[in-house]
């Protein structure tokens, strides 16, 4: 029984015309549809509407046009769908699908912009798994943490649950979403769980072909995406050179808008959107890992950011200027010597952060002897350098250093009496610690976790002084962890 048939059955029950139809729903209702498959159950649930206009049209090809709250979604016919039956999962956390290799994607950085705002995302495979109950069947899923920043501040966290089926397709079992404003959770819109809120959803077929259609999210009224494969075997420019075998897809969202999305072998989701709304993968580990030590030039850059930070605090601007000059020289040398092993996106990011360290009229820094501006710019440069170091280090080592830089940023925010900044910094630290804390000996890990909780308490009390004292203790603990 398909979606249209189920809706027709309900509509007939209420004696409403079955032609091209318009229904005005005056009361909240929940529609649950179950469809038996050969190896399980596929269902759509929780379509909620209140005083909404709903228009449903079935075209000659079997495609469905649906309108929820006046948004027209023209979906593809079922004949193109490759996700109508959920397969079996005997080894679900071994996710090796080349176009969505979550088990082999330990850490990645995406850069871009949203409505012109600077966008950054970090994805990390967490050391935990979660079990999802899908119609009485327990399925273990891998957990990937997605952390998004806008203009250098936390914007969104998503804990995504994935599993690979025995046929090689990858399925999405839900996500926990936290949308932030000024460091505080604004809402959890987009959160869902397979088996509870709706069906598990295919996020990547085993062998995608042109014309294949699947829905990575399939709970109309809550979350919905429909993807059509437009091209296969495409060559795209990867972080360290061409990547062959990519696919280009078109994704329909619940607001009726379409978005281009590219997936590449060994990288997974490679780019989304275009223009002023764009996310592009800049580096991924272990795909882009290099088997050599950190180049001396990157060490010079890292040490330079610390030197400039301290010089600004002490007012030694001559030293800050000389250090910045040395950093620019080291960066030039690094690019020449590593031209085949540096991501173009990370190059662009590094160039911008070095320019920001010099500063300008609108964002004064070293050139203007601006203490706070210089310190913020030094932290941003430090984070950009860590992206460049990612191919040479373990992801957990990089995350520990990120954790340190965010702790320093918290200190600068606190000393600037920026409570909103402090709140966001604590939130960021809470999430980053989940990436590396398991690798630190237990007593120190417990101590760091306790200090993060104390910072959370200080934020709740809006106690700047307590925040400063506690983050200084945290920095001591981080220093111990780095020994």
C-alpha positions as CSV (number, residue, x, y, z in Angstrom):
1,X,0.0,0.0,0.0
2,X,1.6,3.3,-1.1
3,X,1.4,6.8,0.4
4,X,-1.4,8.0,-2.1
5,X,-3.5,4.9,-1.5
6,X,-3.3,5.4,2.3
7,X,-4.3,9.0,2.0
8,X,-7.2,8.2,-0.4
9,X,-8.5,5.6,2.1
10,X,-8.6,8.1,4.8
11,X,-10.1,10.8,2.6
12,X,-12.8,8.4,1.4
13,X,-13.6,7.6,4.9
14,X,-14.5,11.3,5.4
15,X,-16.3,11.5,2.1
16,X,-14.0,14.1,0.6
17,X,-13.7,14.4,-3.2
18,X,-10.7,12.3,-4.6
19,X,-9.9,14.4,-7.6
20,X,-7.3,17.1,-7.4
21,X,-8.1,18.0,-3.9
22,X,-7.7,20.7,-1.2
23,X,-8.4,19.8,2.4
24,X,-8.6,22.3,5.2
25,X,-7.6,20.6,8.4
26,X,-9.1,22.2,11.4
27,X,-7.8,19.8,14.1
28,X,-4.3,18.4,14.8
29,X,-4.0,14.8,13.5
30,X,-1.3,12.2,13.3
31,X,-1.1,9.9,10.2
32,X,0.8,6.7,10.6
33,X,1.3,4.5,7.5
34,X,2.9,1.1,7.6
35,X,3.9,-0.8,4.5
36,X,5.1,-4.4,4.8
37,X,8.3,-5.2,3.0
38,X,9.9,-8.5,2.2
39,X,12.4,-8.1,5.0
40,X,10.7,-5.8,7.5
41,X,8.4,-2.8,7.7
42,X,8.7,0.6,6.1
43,X,6.5,3.2,7.6
44,X,5.9,7.0,7.5
45,X,4.6,8.4,10.7
46,X,3.7,11.6,12.5
47,X,2.4,13.9,9.8
48,X,1.0,16.6,12.0
49,X,-1.0,19.5,10.7
50,X,-3.2,22.2,12.3
51,X,-5.3,24.7,10.3
52,X,-3.1,23.9,7.3
53,X,-4.0,23.7,3.6
54,X,-2.9,20.4,2.2
55,X,-3.0,19.8,-1.6
56,X,-2.3,16.3,-2.9
57,X,-1.9,15.6,-6.7
58,X,-1.0,12.3,-8.2
59,X,0.5,12.8,-11.7
60,X,0.6,10.5,-14.6
61,X,3.9,9.0,-13.6
62,X,2.9,8.3,-10.1
63,X,4.8,11.3,-8.7
64,X,3.1,13.1,-5.8
65,X,2.8,16.8,-5.3
66,X,2.2,17.6,-1.6
67,X,1.6,20.9,0.1
68,X,2.1,21.3,3.8
69,X,1.5,24.8,5.1
70,X,1.4,26.2,1.6
71,X,4.7,24.6,0.5
72,X,4.5,22.5,-2.7
73,X,6.7,19.4,-2.7
74,X,6.7,17.6,-6.0
75,X,8.2,14.3,-5.2
76,X,9.5,11.7,-7.6
77,X,7.5,8.6,-8.6
78,X,7.9,5.4,-6.5
79,X,9.3,3.7,-9.6
80,X,12.5,5.7,-9.1
81,X,12.8,5.0,-5.4
82,X,15.5,2.6,-4.2
83,X,14.7,2.9,-0.5
84,X,11.2,1.4,-0.2
85,X,12.4,-1.8,1.6
86,X,14.7,-1.7,4.6
87,X,17.3,-4.5,4.3
88,X,18.9,-6.6,7.0
89,X,21.8,-5.3,9.2
90,X,24.2,-7.9,10.5
91,X,27.3,-5.8,10.9
92,X,25.8,-2.3,11.0
93,X,28.7,-0.2,12.4
94,X,31.1,-1.3,9.7
95,X,30.2,1.5,7.4
96,X,32.5,1.2,4.4
97,X,30.3,2.4,1.5
98,X,32.9,4.4,-0.6
99,X,30.5,7.4,-0.9
100,X,29.6,7.4,2.7
101,X,32.5,5.8,4.6
102,X,31.6,7.0,8.2
103,X,33.6,4.2,9.8
104,X,36.7,5.4,8.0
105,X,36.0,9.1,8.4
106,X,37.4,10.0,11.8
107,X,37.7,13.7,11.4
108,X,36.8,16.2,8.7
109,X,36.6,20.0,8.3
110,X,34.1,21.8,6.0
111,X,34.3,25.5,5.1
112,X,31.9,27.8,3.4
113,X,29.3,30.5,4.1
114,X,25.6,30.8,5.0
115,X,23.9,34.0,3.8
116,X,27.4,35.5,3.6
117,X,28.3,34.6,7.2
118,X,31.6,32.6,7.6
119,X,30.7,28.9,8.1
120,X,32.8,26.1,9.5
121,X,31.9,22.6,10.4
122,X,33.9,19.8,12.1
123,X,32.7,16.2,11.9
124,X,34.1,13.5,14.2
125,X,33.4,9.8,14.6
126,X,32.7,9.4,18.3
127,X,34.0,6.3,20.2
128,X,30.4,5.3,21.2
129,X,27.6,3.5,19.4
130,X,23.8,3.7,20.1
131,X,21.2,1.0,19.7
132,X,18.0,1.9,17.9
133,X,14.8,-0.1,18.2
134,X,13.3,-0.4,14.7
135,X,10.0,-2.2,14.9
136,X,11.3,-4.6,17.6
137,X,14.7,-5.2,16.0
138,X,17.7,-3.7,17.8
139,X,20.2,-2.1,15.5
140,X,23.5,-0.7,16.6
141,X,24.5,2.6,15.0
142,X,27.7,4.6,14.7
143,X,27.6,8.1,16.1
144,X,29.1,11.1,14.2
145,X,29.3,14.5,15.8
146,X,28.6,17.5,13.5
147,X,29.7,20.8,15.0
148,X,28.9,24.0,13.0
149,X,30.1,27.5,13.6
150,X,29.0,30.8,12.2
151,X,31.4,33.7,12.3
152,X,33.5,31.8,14.8
153,X,30.8,31.0,17.3
154,X,28.9,27.7,17.9
155,X,25.8,27.5,15.7
156,X,24.6,23.9,15.7
157,X,25.4,20.4,17.0
158,X,24.0,17.2,15.5
159,X,24.7,13.7,16.7
160,X,24.0,11.6,13.6
161,X,23.2,7.9,13.8
162,X,24.2,5.7,10.9
163,X,24.3,2.0,10.0
164,X,25.3,0.0,6.9
165,X,23.0,-2.7,5.6
166,X,24.1,-6.0,4.4
167,X,23.6,-4.9,0.8
168,X,26.1,-2.0,1.2
169,X,23.6,0.8,1.5
170,X,23.9,3.3,4.4
171,X,20.9,4.2,6.5
172,X,20.2,7.2,8.7
173,X,18.6,6.3,12.0
174,X,18.1,9.8,13.4
175,X,19.9,12.7,14.9
176,X,19.9,14.8,18.1
177,X,20.0,18.4,17.0
178,X,20.8,21.5,19.1
179,X,20.5,24.9,17.5
180,X,22.3,27.6,19.4
181,X,22.0,31.4,19.8
182,X,24.5,33.3,21.9
183,X,25.8,29.9,23.2
184,X,22.4,28.8,24.5
185,X,20.2,26.1,23.0
186,X,17.5,28.0,21.0
187,X,15.6,24.8,19.9
188,X,16.1,21.2,18.9
189,X,14.3,21.4,15.6
190,X,15.3,18.6,13.3
191,X,15.7,16.0,16.0
192,X,14.2,12.6,15.2
193,X,14.7,8.9,15.9
194,X,13.9,6.0,13.6
195,X,11.3,3.6,15.0
196,X,10.0,6.3,17.3
197,X,9.3,9.3,15.0
198,X,9.4,7.7,11.6
199,X,11.3,5.3,9.4
200,X,15.0,4.6,9.0
201,X,16.0,6.5,5.9
202,X,18.5,5.6,3.2
203,X,21.3,8.2,3.0
204,X,23.4,6.4,0.3
205,X,22.6,3.4,-2.0
206,X,25.1,0.6,-2.4
207,X,25.6,1.4,-6.1
208,X,23.9,4.7,-7.0
209,X,22.8,5.1,-10.6
210,X,21.5,8.1,-12.5
211,X,17.8,8.5,-11.7
212,X,17.9,6.7,-8.4
213,X,15.8,8.5,-5.8
214,X,16.0,8.1,-2.0
215,X,14.9,10.0,1.1
216,X,17.6,10.6,3.8
217,X,14.9,12.0,6.0
218,X,11.3,11.0,5.6
219,X,9.0,12.4,8.2
220,X,6.9,15.1,6.4
221,X,6.1,17.9,8.7
222,X,9.2,17.3,10.8
223,X,12.2,16.5,8.6
224,X,12.1,15.7,4.9
225,X,14.7,15.4,2.1
226,X,14.4,13.6,-1.2
227,X,17.5,13.1,-3.3
228,X,17.8,12.2,-7.0
229,X,21.1,11.1,-8.5
230,X,21.9,13.3,-11.4
231,X,25.4,12.2,-12.4
232,X,27.9,9.4,-11.6
233,X,31.6,8.8,-12.1
234,X,32.3,12.5,-11.8
235,X,35.8,14.0,-11.2
236,X,36.0,16.6,-8.5
237,X,38.9,18.6,-7.0
238,X,39.8,17.1,-3.7
239,X,41.9,18.6,-0.9
240,X,45.1,17.1,-2.3
241,X,44.1,16.6,-6.0
242,X,41.4,15.1,-8.2
243,X,39.0,12.6,-6.7
244,X,37.3,10.3,-9.2
245,X,34.0,8.5,-8.9
246,X,32.0,11.2,-7.3
247,X,28.2,11.6,-7.8
248,X,26.2,14.7,-8.1
249,X,22.7,14.8,-6.6
250,X,19.8,17.2,-6.3
251,X,18.1,17.4,-2.9
252,X,14.5,18.5,-2.3
253,X,13.9,20.1,1.1
254,X,10.7,20.4,3.1
255,X,10.6,24.1,2.3
256,X,10.3,23.2,-1.4
257,X,13.8,24.4,-2.3
258,X,16.3,22.3,-4.2
259,X,20.0,22.1,-3.4
260,X,23.0,20.5,-5.2
261,X,25.0,18.0,-3.2
262,X,28.2,16.1,-4.2
263,X,29.5,12.9,-2.6
264,X,33.0,11.7,-3.3
265,X,34.7,8.3,-2.7
266,X,36.6,8.2,0.7
267,X,35.1,11.5,1.6
268,X,31.4,11.1,1.7
269,X,29.5,14.4,1.7
270,X,31.8,16.6,-0.3
271,X,29.9,19.8,-1.0
272,X,26.4,21.2,-0.5
273,X,24.8,24.3,-2.0
274,X,26.4,27.1,-3.9
275,X,27.0,30.8,-3.9
276,X,26.1,32.4,-0.5
277,X,25.0,29.1,1.0
278,X,27.9,26.7,0.5
279,X,29.6,24.0,2.5
280,X,32.7,22.3,1.0
281,X,35.0,19.7,2.5
282,X,38.5,21.1,3.1
283,X,40.2,18.1,4.7
284,X,39.3,14.6,5.9
285,X,41.2,12.0,7.9
286,X,42.4,9.4,7.3
287,X,41.8,10.0,3.6
288,X,44.2,12.9,3.6
289,X,46.6,11.7,6.3
290,X,50.3,12.0,5.6
291,X,53.0,9.7,7.0
292,X,55.5,12.2,8.1
293,X,56.1,14.6,11.0
294,X,54.6,18.1,11.3
295,X,56.7,20.4,9.0
296,X,58.9,22.9,10.9
297,X,57.0,25.8,9.2
298,X,53.7,24.8,10.8
299,X,55.4,24.6,14.2
300,X,56.8,28.1,13.6
301,X,53.3,29.3,12.8
302,X,51.8,27.7,15.9
303,X,54.5,29.1,18.2
304,X,54.1,32.5,16.5
305,X,50.4,32.8,17.4
306,X,51.3,32.1,21.1
307,X,54.1,34.6,21.0
308,X,51.9,37.3,19.5
309,X,49.1,36.6,22.0
310,X,51.6,37.0,24.9
311,X,53.2,40.1,23.3
312,X,49.8,41.8,23.0
313,X,49.2,41.1,26.7
314,X,52.5,42.6,27.7
315,X,52.4,45.4,25.2
316,X,55.5,44.4,23.3
317,X,54.3,45.4,19.9
318,X,57.7,45.4,18.3
319,X,58.1,41.7,19.1
320,X,54.5,41.1,17.8
321,X,55.3,42.7,14.5
322,X,58.6,40.8,14.1
323,X,56.9,37.5,15.0
324,X,54.1,38.1,12.4
325,X,56.8,38.8,9.8
326,X,58.4,35.5,10.6
327,X,55.1,33.7,10.4
328,X,54.4,35.1,7.0
329,X,57.8,33.9,5.8
330,X,57.2,30.5,7.3
331,X,53.8,30.3,5.6
332,X,55.3,31.2,2.2
333,X,58.0,28.5,2.6
334,X,55.5,25.9,3.6
335,X,53.3,26.5,0.6
336,X,56.3,26.2,-1.8
337,X,57.6,23.0,-0.2
338,X,54.2,21.3,0.2
339,X,52.3,22.5,-2.8
340,X,50.9,19.0,-3.5
341,X,49.9,18.4,0.2
342,X,48.0,21.5,1.2
343,X,44.2,22.0,0.7
344,X,43.4,25.1,-1.3
345,X,40.5,25.9,1.0
346,X,42.9,25.7,4.0
347,X,45.3,27.9,2.2
348,X,42.6,30.5,1.7
349,X,41.6,30.3,5.3
350,X,45.2,30.7,6.5
351,X,45.8,33.7,4.3
352,X,42.8,35.4,5.8
353,X,43.8,34.7,9.4
354,X,47.3,36.1,8.8
355,X,45.7,39.2,7.3
356,X,43.4,39.4,10.3
357,X,46.5,39.3,12.6
358,X,47.8,42.4,10.9
359,X,44.3,43.9,11.2
360,X,42.6,46.8,9.4
361,X,40.5,49.9,10.3
362,X,37.3,47.8,10.9
363,X,39.1,45.0,12.8
364,X,42.2,46.4,14.4
365,X,44.9,44.0,15.6
366,X,48.8,44.0,15.6
367,X,49.2,47.0,13.3
368,X,47.0,49.1,15.5
369,X,48.4,47.8,18.8
370,X,44.9,46.5,19.7
371,X,45.2,44.0,22.5
372,X,41.9,42.2,22.4
373,X,41.7,42.3,18.6
374,X,45.1,40.8,18.4
375,X,44.4,38.0,20.9
376,X,41.2,37.0,19.1
377,X,43.0,37.0,15.8
378,X,45.8,34.9,17.2
379,X,43.3,32.3,18.5
380,X,41.6,32.2,15.0
381,X,45.0,31.7,13.4
382,X,45.8,28.9,15.8
383,X,42.7,27.1,14.9
384,X,43.4,27.5,11.2
385,X,46.9,26.1,11.7
386,X,45.5,23.1,13.5
387,X,43.5,22.3,10.3
388,X,46.8,22.3,8.4
389,X,48.3,20.0,11.0
390,X,45.5,17.5,10.9
391,X,47.1,15.3,8.2
392,X,50.2,14.9,10.3
393,X,48.6,14.2,13.8
394,X,46.0,12.0,15.3
395,X,42.5,13.6,15.3
396,X,42.4,13.3,19.1
397,X,45.7,15.3,19.4
398,X,44.2,18.1,17.2
399,X,41.0,18.1,19.2
400,X,42.9,18.5,22.4
401,X,44.7,21.5,21.0
402,X,41.4,22.9,19.7
403,X,40.1,22.4,23.3
404,X,43.1,24.5,24.6
405,X,42.5,27.3,22.1
406,X,38.8,27.5,23.0
407,X,39.7,27.6,26.7
408,X,42.0,30.6,25.9
409,X,39.2,32.2,24.0
410,X,36.9,31.7,27.0
411,X,39.5,33.5,29.1
412,X,39.7,36.5,26.7
413,X,35.9,36.7,26.5
414,X,35.7,36.6,30.3
415,X,38.3,39.3,30.8
416,X,36.4,41.3,28.2
417,X,33.2,40.8,30.2
418,X,31.6,39.1,27.3
419,X,29.1,36.8,29.0
420,X,27.5,35.6,25.7
421,X,30.9,34.7,24.4
422,X,31.8,32.8,27.6
423,X,28.5,30.9,27.4
424,X,29.2,29.8,23.8
425,X,32.8,28.9,24.7
426,X,31.7,26.6,27.5
427,X,29.2,25.0,25.2
428,X,31.9,24.4,22.6
429,X,34.2,22.9,25.2
430,X,31.5,20.6,26.4
431,X,31.1,19.1,22.9
432,X,34.8,19.0,22.0
433,X,35.7,17.0,25.1
434,X,33.6,14.1,23.9
435,X,36.0,13.7,21.0
436,X,39.2,13.1,23.0
437,X,38.5,12.6,26.7
438,X,38.3,8.8,26.4
439,X,42.0,8.8,25.4
440,X,43.2,10.5,28.6
441,X,44.0,8.6,31.7
442,X,40.9,8.4,33.9
443,X,41.8,10.6,36.8
444,X,42.7,13.6,34.6
445,X,39.7,13.0,32.4
446,X,37.5,13.1,35.4
447,X,39.2,16.3,36.6
448,X,38.7,18.0,33.2
449,X,35.1,16.9,33.0
450,X,34.5,18.3,36.5
451,X,36.1,21.7,35.6
452,X,33.8,21.9,32.5
453,X,30.9,21.3,34.8
454,X,32.1,24.1,37.1
455,X,32.3,26.4,34.1
456,X,28.8,25.5,33.2
457,X,27.8,26.4,36.8
458,X,29.6,29.8,36.5
459,X,27.7,30.5,33.3
460,X,24.4,29.7,34.9
461,X,25.3,32.1,37.7
462,X,26.7,34.7,35.2
463,X,29.8,34.7,37.4
464,X,32.7,36.1,35.3
465,X,35.2,35.9,38.1
466,X,34.5,32.2,38.7
467,X,34.7,31.6,35.0
468,X,38.2,33.1,34.9
469,X,39.4,31.2,37.9
470,X,38.1,27.9,36.6
471,X,39.3,28.2,33.1
472,X,42.8,28.9,34.4
473,X,42.6,25.6,36.3
474,X,41.4,23.9,33.2
475,X,44.3,25.2,31.2
476,X,46.6,23.7,33.8
477,X,44.9,20.3,33.3
478,X,45.2,20.6,29.5
479,X,48.9,21.2,29.9
480,X,49.1,18.0,31.9
481,X,47.2,16.1,29.2
482,X,49.6,17.3,26.6
483,X,52.7,16.0,28.4
